[in-house]
Structures are given as C-alpha cells and as structure tokens.
C-alpha cells in the first residue's frame, strides 16, 4: 500500500532517509508488510538489510547503518537497530 501511495514499483530505485542520513536502494514491493494503526493513524513498515560493518573494508556505497539512532540498552549495550523512523521517495 505504501508503494502504491508513493508511486513506487518493484525494482525501482528509492531514497530512504531521516534526519541522520540517506540511502539509495532498490525497492522490493511485497504484500508481506501490512500497514497498522497507531492512535488512529496508518503507519507503514519499511524493511532494509543491516550491514555487518560500518564504512571501510566491509561496505561500499550507501550504508543503511547511518539511519538508526545511536542508542541502546544501558545494561547490556545492545544497540537499537530494529525500530526507527524513515521516509522514502521514488528517484
């Protein structure tokens, strides 16, 4: 539904961004992610593959790791990479 709202088709390039960064990736449009309602507002999910390393030898180009916040559990130091806000647009 989000892809239809944004005019995005499977395989097209999109920009996923927030106030921390921006990445250009290929869209995989799937019915597996369903929208849900929070306080009466429709919210969509966007899934992206997390990189196993920051900039340098392990990754080239745009790095999805730039988008999540640098926060984590204060007891075990596990970072919060699974839930954060982004927007996306068709390129």
Residue, then its C-alpha position, 0 to 999 in steps of 0.5 A: x500500500x505504501x508503494x502504491x501511495x508513493x508511486x513506487x514499483x518493484x525494482x525501482x530505485x528509492x531514497x530512504x532517509x531521516x534526519x541522520x542520513x540517506x540511502x539509495x536502494x532498490x525497492x522490493x514491493x511485497x504484500x508481506x508488510x501490512x500497514x497498522x494503526x497507531x492512535x488512529x493513524x496508518x503507519x507503514x513498515x519499511x524493511x532494509x538489510x543491516x550491514x555487518x560493518x560500518x564504512x571501510x573494508x566491509x561496505x561500499x556505497x550507501x550504508x543503511x547503518x547511518x539511519x538508526x539512532x545511536x542508542x541502546x540498552x544501558x545494561x547490556x549495550x545492545x544497540x537499537x537497530x530494529x525500530x526507527x523512523x524513515x521516509x522514502x521517495x521514488x528517484 
